[in-house]
Every structure is written in C-alpha cells, then in structure tokens.
Amino acid sequence: MTQTPKTIAIIGSGLVGSLLAIYLRKLGHSITVFDRRPDIRNVKFSGRSINLAMSNRGWKALREVGIEGQIKELGIPLDKRAIHVLGQEEYYQKYGKEGEAIWSISRGVLNRKMIELAENEGVTFRFNEKVWDINLPEGKIYTGATEKGAWEEYTYDIVFGCDGAFSRVRHKMQRRSRFDYSQDFIDVGYKELTIPPNADGSHKLEKNSFHIWPRGKFMFIAMPNLDGSFTCTLFLPFEGTESFESINTREKAEEFFATHFPTAVDKIENLAEDFFANPTSALVTMKCYPWTYWDKVALVGDSAHAIVPFYGQGMNAGFEDIFELNKIIARYGDDWEKIFEEYQKERKPNADAIAELSYRNFMEMSSKTADPNFLLQKKIEKAFANKYPEKWIPSYSRVTFSDQPYVDALAIGDAQEEIMKQVMQLPNIADIWDSKEVEDTILRLL
C-alpha cells in the first residue's frame, strides 16, 4: 500500500532517529532531523558509550533497507563470552549454535555512518538546533539557541520523538491527562576505559569474545574495535565499600583494579587519568504509555522505552520498533491514526518484556557467570537443546538470535527456568548431568 508524501520531523539524530529517517525517506516522505548536539561526524568521542552488540533484530531492520552489508564492515563478530574469574584461567562460553554471534560496533562509528547513509537518501539534518517545545495537536516544533531566547517555529504533518531516555517530546506528552510514566535508576553506574592495540595493531585479548570479569556486585567488560583496541566498561555501585564514591584517589583506582582485575590492569591505557576524566554515567529503565498522540506524534526507541544495557538489546529493540512500524504502515497506508494505534499496542508489551530481561541479565553477568551451579545448568540446557532443538531454545538465543517477540521469549524462558530448577535438584546432578535420566526428566517436565 502506497502513502501520500508527508513532511515529517524526527527529533534526535542518534541511531534510531537516523534509521527511521532512512525508512521514511524510502517511502517518499520529506524528512528533517533536528538535534541539539553538533554533528557527531565532527566531534571527538566523549568516553561515555558502551559498545553496541548488534544481533538478529538489528540486522533484520538494516537488511530491510539494504544497508546490512555496509554496517557489517564496521563490526567484529563475537561468538562467545570470555570469563575472567579471580585466580583461574580464563574460560569460554559459546553464545549459541555454530555461526551465531553478536557484533561489537562502536556507537560513535555506527552513528556517523547512519547519518551519512540517511543524507545519501535525501534526509536533511539540522544540528545545533534544540527543540524546546512542541504543539502536539498541530505538529509544530519550536527551536532556538536558548530556552529564553527567540524561537523558530516549524510545522510538520508528523513528528517522531527519537531523542532518548530524557526525551523533550515525551516530556510534553507527559503533561497530558492519563499519560503513564515511570523511571527507575539502578544503584550501579558505569565508566568507560580503553585497552589500546598492540604495537602491530593486533588485539591484546582474544578478538572474537565478549570479555567479562564478573565480581558479584560489580563487573568489568571489554568489547573489541576494528583498530585493535577494546572499549571497556566498569559497572560499579555509586555508593558503598567498593564504589565510585570510595575510589577517590589515583592510588585507590590503581589498587582497586590490581585487586579485582589483575588480568586487565596492565593492559588498560591511562587507567587513573581516564578513571577521573571520563564521566560516571547512570543507568535507567524508563516506561511510558501512550507512545503516540493521535496521527501527529509518536515516540520510538529509548524515548518510549529506555532499558539497562545488560542484554545488549537497547539499539536492537529500537531498530525492531522501526521494522515493525514499517510493516504496519504497509497494512494501513495513509491511516496514520490507525498506524500509530497498532504500533504502540504491539510494541509496548515487548518493550516491557525486554526491560525485565535486561535487568535480570545484569544479575547473570555479574554474579552467576562465575557460579559453578549456573555453569552446570547452562551446560545441561545446551546439551539438551543440541539434541532437541525443536523442543528447547535457550532464553539468550530466543532474545539474541531470533526475532520471536520479547514477550514470548520472557514467558518461555520463565517456564524453562522452572523446569531447570527441578532438574538441578536431582541427586548427584554434577555426576549425571549428561545422562539419560536427566534427559528423560526434562522431556517429562516439558
């Protein structure tokens, strides 16, 4: 079904805003993207971005508009976790079946490329132009250099808010009656550090792995870049005995890393300098509803459903919003009110599900990846899934390597976890984990 061309404003030139611009431009609409920040292509990266983990849902959305191949050139496939436990050799956990991998991509590098691809389609970008207000019923936006200065007024047929967890567009929608909104900060923050490449440009750690140093209430991760470096992230409580608050000198920073991450400390570049120079950032889960206002305004990505990053699904979920919105557009043509109504009804439950899954995965990554019982359970699940792939797909694979709705991935994962709780209670489970008895128990419980 074809659409009548509209003038559309997208607020936010991040990953979701740029991809949405490409989709809508290909449908024949006139697209202008506004962003309060300068063009990221002219800016030095800030040291506050976790590398992205592109997976099945993200690739599917990129494939639909023919840019998957160009984006894959920017990434490195990671087919396993490398676990660094104190006092032990590092060991590996495969993510999925042979050939299944997440892709490590620098957020800044990807964002630059997405803007370039959108411009190539004829999208107009207006950087350094902050949206201060929006008239929802009329599709008018007001921009200016300062909140108190003179504003420019623009009128559009449709406005999309893709301006992140603290969206200006959503803020205006929140003032309307019966708008539900919640935000929940976890008590863990994050800080970015860097492991540089070797002198010959090679990686100092195993290249095709997602490296994790799990330490219970905190953890350190490293993801590879094409230039041989690793983007590293420390997740640590804001307050407490071991926290960002307690590490207040160079000596304490160096001692903390030497104590808890001895296999990483000698590889990190400018540890003490970067620790205090780079910002400590917060992590929030944000939920709201409705996501749309009649046929005029819609929220997409983090502005509708910000999540914590521990499943690597924030960008993937935002890209899936766009893919599914495009399918709904194909069904309803020019009926934008119906398009928006179906979009929010379909995507809201899935956004809530991935928010829950993401929070749980923090517990798994920081604590359980070093727990022998957890590792044994995963080994049993993997062996059973290999033998009965039609009966059992691990939760991680459902989320990361399929496009099954997040709602279903959460529900099925919960049911499988209940089965595994019973399996792990079997006498001598560590000795009989690969036996017929265990296999028959799972089959009986399914």
N, C-alpha and C positions, 0 to 999 in steps of 0.2 A: 504494500500500500504506500503510495507516494504522499508527501507532505507539501503543504503550501509553505514557501520560504518565510521564515520569521527573522526578526532582528533579536538576537539573544546575547545577553551579558553573562559572563562567567566571572565570579569574584574569586580570585585565587589562581595563581599560575603554577601551583605545585603539580605533583604527578597526576592526581585525579582531575584537576581543572584542565590540564593540558591534553589528557587523553579524551576527556569529554568534548573538548573543543574539536579534536580530530573527528570523532564520531559525528557530531552535529554538522560540521562543515561538509562532510561527505554526504549528508542528507540534503545539502543545498541551502543551509541556513547561513545568515550573515553573523559572524561570531566576533565579539570583542571581549578580551580577557583583561580584567583590572587586577593590579597587585600593588599593595602599599610598599613593597620592597623593591630595590633596584633589580635589574635583570641579572639573574644568577649566573649568566654566562660571563659577566664582567666582575664577578665578586669572588674573592678568596674564600674557600670553605671555612666554616666557623668553628669546627671542633665540637659540635653538639648533635651529631647524627649517627644513629646506629645503622650499619649497613643493612640493605634490604635483602630479604630472602624471597626471590621470585619463585613461585610454584605454579601448579597446574592452572589455577583460576586466573592468575595474572597473564600467563602465556596465552590462554584461550582468548582473553579480551584483546590482547595485542594482535593475535593471529587474525581476528575478525576484520581488522582494518589494515592488514598487510604489512605490519611493522615488526613482527616477531623476530625475523632474521636479523634485522638491524640492531635490535636490543640485545639479542644473544651475544653479539660481538662485544658487548660491554661487561659480560659477566663470567663467572667461573662456577662450574657445576660442583656441588658438594654432595657426595653420596653417603656420607656417614658423619657421626659425631666422633670427635677425638676427646676422650675423657681424661683429665689430668687430676688424679687423686693424690693427696699428700702421701709421700713415702712409697708410692707404687709406680711401676712403669705405666706410661700412657697406654690406653687400650681403645678399641674402636667399636662403635655400634652402627651397623648399617641402618639407613633410614627406611628403606623399602626393598622392593624386588630389584633385580639386576636392571640397571639403566634408569632407575628412579633417583632423582636428585633435586635438591633446591639449588638456586643460583644466587651466589653472592654478587650484589651490584651496589656500587656507591650511589647513595641517594642523589648527591650533587651531580655526578656524572650523568645519571639517568635523567634527572630533571632538565639539565641543559639540552640533552638530545631530544626529549619530548617537546620542548618549546620550539626547537629548530624544525622538527617534523610538523608541528602544528602550523608554524609560519609558512612552511612549504605548501601547505594545503590552502593558504589564504586567510588564516586567522590573524586578527590584529591584536597585538599586546600593548597595553598601556601600563608601563611600570612607574613606580614612584607616584602612584595616584591612589590614595587611600579612600575607600568608601566609608563615609561617616554615618550615612543614614540611608534608609530605603523606604519608599512608599509602596507597601505590598500590593494594595488593590490596583495601582496604576502602573506598576513596573518601573517606577522612577528611582534612580540612584543618585546620590549626592556625594561628590568627591571634592577634596581640597587638600592643600598643604598642611593645614592645621584645623583642629576642631572648631576654633573660634573665628577663623578667617573666612574669606569669601569661598563659597562652594560653587562648583559646576553642577548643573542638573542634566541628566541624560534619561531618556525614556526608551524602554525596550518592551518588546512583546512578551518576553520571558526572561527571568533572572534565575541563575543557578548559584547557590552558595557552595563553593568548594574551598572555603577559607579556614578549614582546620577546626581543631577542638574548641577554640575560643572565637568561633565564627561571629562576625558582625551581623551577617544576615540572620543567623539563628537568634542572636540577641534581640533583634527587632521582632522576630516571630514569638519569642518568649513573652513579650508584653501583651499578647492577645489572650483572651479568655480560653480556658481549657487546654492550655499547652503544658504538657508534662515534661519536666526536665530534672535530671539528676547528674551530679558529678561526684566521683569517688576517687580520691587520691590514695595510692598505697603509700606505706611509710618507707618505701625504698626509692631512692633516686639513682641517677646514672651519670657517669662521666666518661668522656671519650679519651683514649690514649692511642699511641701508634707503635707498631713494630715495623721498622724500616726493612727494606730488602737487603739481602747480602750484596757485597760489592759487585758481584756479577749480575745482579738483578733478579736472582732466584729468591724463593721464599724461605724464611728461616724455620717455618713449621710446615708440616705436611699440607700440601696445597689444596687438595680436594676434600678437606674436612672442615666442619664447624667445630672449633676448639672451645671446650668448656672446662673451667676449673670450678667445680661445684663445692661450696663450703657452707652448706646449711642455710643460714640467714642471708648470705651474700654469695656472689659468684662473679667470675671474670670470663669474658668470651672474646674470641678473636675470629674475624672473618677476612678472607683473602681479597686482595685487589689485583688488578691486571699488572700493575707496576712492580709486583713482588712484595709490596707492603701488606700489613694486616691492619684493619680498623678494629680496635679493641674497645670494649666497654666494660666498666666496672659497675655492677649493681650492688648497692650498699645502703643500709638504713641511714636516714638523715641524722637520727639521734641514737645514743646508747654507747655501750662499751666499745664496740667496734662499729664506727660510723663515720660519716663525713664530718660531723661535728667534732669527733675526737681526734681526727687526723688534721692537726692544725699547724704542724711544722714540717719542713723538708725531711728532717730526721725521722719523724713519725711516719711519713708517707713511705720512705725507703724501708723502714723497719717492717711496716705492715706488709708490703709486697714481698720482702725477703722471707717473712714468716709464712705467709699464706700462699704465695705463688712463686716458689723458688725456681720452677722451671721456666717462668716467663720473665722474671725480674731483669735478668741480664740482657734480654732481647728488646726491652721497651726503650724507645728513644725519648730522651729528655723527661724522664719519669717525674721527678719532683717539679720541674718547671711547668710541664703540661698539667700536672695534677692541680696546681693552683691557678694556672692561667685559663684552663678550659672551664666552662660553666658546669655547675651541678644542676641537672635538669630533673623535673618531676615527671611522674607517670600517672595518667588519669584515665579512668573509664567514664565516658560521657554517654548518657542515653537521653533521648527526647522523642516526642511524638505530639502532633503530626509532623511529618517531614516536608509537607507541601502546603501551599496556600492557593486554593482554587486552581486556576490554569495559568497562574502567573509566576510562582516561585517554588523552587524545590531545593532541598539540601542533598548533597551527595558526598560520600566518603566520611572523613573524620568530623565534618561539621554536623553530621547526623548521628554518628556512632563511633566516637574515638575509643580505642581499646589499648590495653597494655601490650607491649611488643613481643610477648614470650611465646607466641605461636608463629611469629613471622607472617601474620595474616592481615595486618592493617592495610597495606597497599593492595594486597590481593583481594581483600573484601571490597575496597573502594573500586577497583577495576571491575569486579564482578557486578557491583551496582550498575555500572555503565553498560556492561554487556547485557544484563537483564533488562535495563531500561530500553535499550535499543530493540530488544525482542518485543517489548510491549508497544513501542512506537509502531513497529511493523504491523501489529494487530489492529491498532486503533486510529492510525492515520492522523487526521487533524484534531481529533478529540483530546486535547491536552488535559482537560479536567479528568477524563477517564484514565488517561495515561498515568497521570500523577497519582490518582487514587489507587490504581492497581500496583504501581511501583512501590508505594510505601507499605501497602498491605502485604506484599510478597517479601520485601527486603527486611522489614523491621524484626520479625521473629528470628531471621537468620543472623541479623546483627547482634541481637541479644545472645544468641547461642555462641557465636564466636567470641563475644566478650567473656562469657563464662569459661569457655575452653582456654582462652588466653591466660586468664588468671590462674587456672589450675596448672597450666604448663610451667608457670614460674616455680610452683612447688616441686614439680617433677624435675626441672632442670637444676634447681639449686640444691635440692636435698636428695631426691630419690635416685638420681643417676649414679650416686656413689653407694647406694644401698644394695647389698647382696640379694635380698629377697625380691626387690624390684627388678634387678637384672635377671634373676632366675625366672620371674613371671614373664618378662618380655621374651626370654628365650623359649619358654613353653608356647607363648602366643605365636611367635614367629614360626616355630616348627609346625604347629597345628595349621596355621594359615598357609604354609607352603604345601601341606598335604591336602587341605580342604579349602582352596582359595574361594570357592563359591559359598562357603559357609562362614568364613571368618576373615574380615579385613581389619587390621589394627586401626585404632582411632586416629593415630597420626597419619596413616596412609589415606584414610577417608577424608581428612581435612586437607592434606597437602597434595596428594597425588590423584585426587578425583574431583569431580565437580558436583558431587552429591550435596544437597542442601546442608548447610551447617546445622540446622535443626535436627535433621536425621542423623548426622554424624555424632551429635551430642547424645541423642536418645539411645542409639545403638551402642555407642561407647559405654554409656552407663550400664546397659544391660550386660554387656560383655564383662565389665568390671565386677559385677555381682557374681557372674559365673567364676571368674578367676579367684575371687575371694574364697569360694568353696574349694576350688582346686588346690589353692595354696595351703589349705588346712589338712590335706591328705597326709597320713603318716609317712615320714621319710621322703617327702616330696623332692628334696635335693638329690636323692639317690635314684628315684624312679621317674624323674621329670620327662624322659623321652620314652616311657613305657606304654604298652597297650592300655594299661589301667587308666593312665591319665587321659589318653586319647578318648577312651570309652566314656570317661566321666564328663568330659566336655561335650561330647556328642549327646549324652543323655540330658545334660542341662540346657542344651540349645533349644 
